[in-house]
Amino acid sequence: MEQRDSYHVFSKIIHWVTALLILGLLFLGFYMTSLSFSEDKLALYGWHKSFGLLVLALTSVRVLWHVTKHKPKPLETHKKWERVIARSAHIFLYFALFIMPLSGWIMSSAGDFAVKFFGLNVPDLVQKNESLFQNSRQVHEIIAFILLLIVGLHMAGALKHHFIDRDIILRRITTANLGGVGGVVLSVFVFSLYVFGAVYAVNHLKIKYLKSISVIDEAVRVSDHSDDISLMSSDLPEWHIDTDNSLIGFEVTQYGQGFQGHFKILRGQIFFDEMQMAQNKVRIDIDILSIKTGSDDRDAQAVSAEWFDVETFPNAVFEANIFEKISTNHFLARGKLTLRGVTMPIDLPFVLNIFPDANGKSIAKMVANLNLNRLDFGIGQGKWQSVDAIGGVIKIDISLIARNQ
């Protein structure tokens, strides 16, 4: 039979398991954000997500259990303000135990990051959405700091009841035989985890708000390299690329799950006439710094020296002057792609549709798909040459609109 002045043994187990998980996740969350991008960091994110989902499951079980089981009544010796604070803290803790993992799950889904529960694939809650990713990330972070504060107050209140008031509050959720020594041991253990989390929380704030970050100025970068461009000439009419509505999309895998992104076309020249295939030629300059994957952290890593190294190689260039017609609206461009200082031959099959616009001028829509091996171009240096974390094959999807003026 349950004692009215103590929690059920299952309630005690789920309380302390959840408490240790929360303290560990707070510590891990703030710690992993301080790390530079690496396979170790990606692995820590994976563990963080798995244990976060475990907290969500345990909290759901805990709520259902408490609805059906008896809970000890507040002590009569407690003042009204103590009961109000305790009640408010418990409400927020339950709220946070649901919102934290859910916001993290939404953040990963919206940012196109894989979510797994100890190796098992978990479905996305939402589709990729950069705005939602940023908002849910902010919610996740704010709740983490508030949770750290509330947990600290919750711990302080429990210790006050045990060592100063000398009532049974802490013994209700531990053991009736918890004495002074046991209370000290428990306090030191839990407080140590809390301090670790608090230290890395402060470090996280320093990194985010106090550290100056050098950013490459795009306008300067473009002007610095504009002299390197030699313009082509041709007797054929030139097609002018609509850079605002043209993209170079891509998909690559991270731990087996794909994420997508895109680059913008910086500039280009297209001379194309289906009736004069031998004279066709094209040059497209791709702005590597324009990369967008839905995650600022991932974008920053992509342009670093280990990956695309935009400070040295700001643009990728595709050039072709051999074209073949495969069938109606289907063509093949034989050329070369220069990426990260490496030039490789490329056969680019594409579909081209030309039609008049409202003003009677011609519009060309070209779509193409191909696969590239990032290692052929040296994308991913050092430990990133392994394809265990980031896949080696990059699927390229090109969507280009041009006008003949």
Salt bridges, closest charged atoms under 4 A:
GLU82 OE2 - LYS160 NZ 3.08
GLU141 OE1 - HIS204 NE2 3.26
GLU141 OE2 - LYS208 NZ 2.80
ASP165 OD2 - LYS160 NZ 2.58
ASP165 OD2 - HIS161 ND1 3.33
ASP167 OD2 - HIS78 NE2 3.61
ASP167 OD2 - HIS161 ND1 2.78
ASP228 OD2 - HIS225 ND1 3.46
ASP242 OD2 - ARG403 NH1 3.05
GLU274 OE2 - LYS325 NZ 2.36
ASP285 OD2 - ARG267 NE 3.98
ASP285 OD1 - ARG283 NE 2.99
ASP287 OD1 - ARG221 NH2 2.70
ASP297 OD2 - ARG137 NH2 2.60
GLU319 OE2 - ARG283 NH1 3.33
GLU324 OE2 - ARG334 NE 2.85
ASP347 OD2 - ARG334 NH1 2.76
